[in-house]
Structures are given as C-alpha cells and as structure tokens.
C-alpha cells in the first residue's frame, strides 16, 4: 500500500470518528437538557416558592452539560487538524 493511500484511509476513518464523537455528544446533551427541563418544571409545579432557587441550580447544571459537549468538540477538532495518528503512521512508513 502506498503512503498516499494509507494517509487518505486514515483521514477518512478519522472523519467518521469525529462525526460519531460530535453526534453522540450532541445527542447526549439534548437528552440531558430534556431531562433537566422536565425535572425543573416538575419541581416548580410542586413547590412554586422554590422555583428561583431551582432555576439557579438548573442553569449551573445546564452549563456543565454544555461543557461536556464542548470538550468533545475540542477533541474532535484536535483529531481533525492535528491528528496524532497521522504522525505515527508517517513515522513508521519507510521512505
């Protein structure tokens, strides 16, 4: 196999892995926000006087949910633009 074919195959597999990483992070965040909003509305409906305190805690948890998906996006961008796998492949291929 030529070096160019190996590099193209590695880049295509990396693109698929990045798509899976970003999509699972988005789906997980969406599920988390749905559950968070539902539980907040249940809590506010049961005890309306606690709604301001619950709202503050809800925003903290929402920020943490967003942070998890942003870490996934950062890792995906790292794999896309500075692939450590590509460096290792090029290092072990005889010239």
C-alpha positions in Angstrom: 0.0 0.0 0.0 1.3 3.4 -0.9 1.8 6.2 1.6 -0.8 8.3 0.0 -3.4 5.6 0.2 -2.7 5.0 3.9 -2.9 8.7 4.6 -6.2 9.0 2.7 -7.7 6.0 4.5 -6.6 7.3 7.9 -8.1 10.7 7.2 -11.4 9.2 6.1 -11.6 7.0 9.2 -10.7 10.0 11.4 -13.5 12.0 9.7 -16.0 9.2 10.5 -14.8 9.0 14.1 -15.1 12.8 14.5 -18.7 12.7 13.2 -19.6 10.0 15.6 -17.9 11.8 18.5 -19.7 15.1 17.8 -23.1 13.5 17.1 -23.1 11.4 20.3 -22.1 14.5 22.3 -25.0 16.4 20.8 -27.5 13.6 21.4 -26.3 13.2 25.0 -26.6 16.9 25.6 -30.1 17.0 24.1 -31.3 14.2 26.3 -29.7 15.8 29.4 -31.4 19.1 28.7 -34.7 17.4 28.1 -34.5 15.6 31.4 -33.2 18.7 33.2 -36.1 20.9 31.9 -38.7 18.3 32.7 -37.5 17.8 36.3 -37.3 21.6 36.8 -40.9 22.0 35.7 -42.0 19.2 37.9 -40.2 20.7 40.9 -41.5 24.2 40.2 -45.1 22.9 39.8 -44.9 21.1 43.1 -43.4 24.0 45.1 -43.7 27.3 43.2 -41.9 29.2 46.0 -38.7 27.1 45.3 -38.7 28.0 41.6 -36.0 30.8 41.8 -33.6 28.5 43.8 -34.3 25.6 41.4 -33.7 27.9 38.4 -30.3 28.9 39.6 -29.3 25.3 40.1 -30.7 24.4 36.7 -28.5 26.9 35.0 -25.4 25.6 36.7 -26.2 22.1 35.6 -27.0 23.3 32.1 -23.6 24.9 31.9 -22.0 21.7 32.9 -23.9 19.8 30.3 -22.7 22.3 27.6 -19.1 22.0 28.9 -19.1 18.2 28.4 -20.2 18.5 24.7 -17.7 21.3 24.1 -14.9 19.1 25.4 -16.0 16.5 22.8 -15.9 19.1 20.1 -12.4 20.2 21.1 -11.2 16.6 21.0 -12.8 16.2 17.6 -11.1 19.3 16.2 -7.8 18.1 17.6 -8.2 14.8 15.7 -9.2 16.7 12.6 -6.5 19.2 12.3 -3.6 17.8 14.3 -4.1 14.1 14.0 -1.6 12.2 16.3 -2.4 9.1 14.3 -1.2 10.6 11.1 2.2 11.5 12.6 2.6 7.9 13.9 1.7 6.4 10.5 4.2 8.7 8.7 6.9 8.0 11.2 6.8 4.2 10.6 6.4 4.2 6.8 9.8 3.6 5.0 10.7 6.4 2.7 
